[in-house]
Amino acid sequence: MQKQYKLTKESMEKLEKELDYLKTVREREVAELIKEARSFGDLSENSEYDEAKNEQGKVFSKIAELENILSNAVLISDDHFRLDEAGIGLHLLVQDLETKEEEEYQIVGARDANPVEGKISDESPVGRALTGKKVGDVVTIEAPIGEIKYQVLKIWREE
């Protein structure tokens, strides 16, 4: 079974835009680089040609990756949101019960994860532990530094 990619509408549009750019602009640019490098003569010792062919391989690989993601994408829409429990697309305010520090997270699909921005994957240990929890629930997460206990303080969706 193919892996499904959970994407928001914005993420899907971003990937579609990137795919369109690669197919319409970048592919032509690389083809021009190859054409130019061929004009330099002997291909066996032509580093510009080798670089251009490598770049072409990267572009084709990225196109295939994006096409795979988009063909196996599951669109996460507003119907998926239940504001009474944590899930993909929702923001959470949690409190570390040991340090009393509060942290804000947004649970997203793996493709959109960016821990620096507080976007955690639903497939990560923290994301899995928080998914389905309600305000007031306490979760225990096994981390490399030991157990972390969070209490869910608030759940919301950004408009």
Helices and strands as residue ranges (DSSP letters): E 5-8, H 9-21, I 22-26, H 27-38, G 43-45, H 47-71, E 73-76, G 78-80, E 91-96, E 102-108, G 110-112, G 115-117, E 119-121, H 125-130, E 138-143, E 146-156
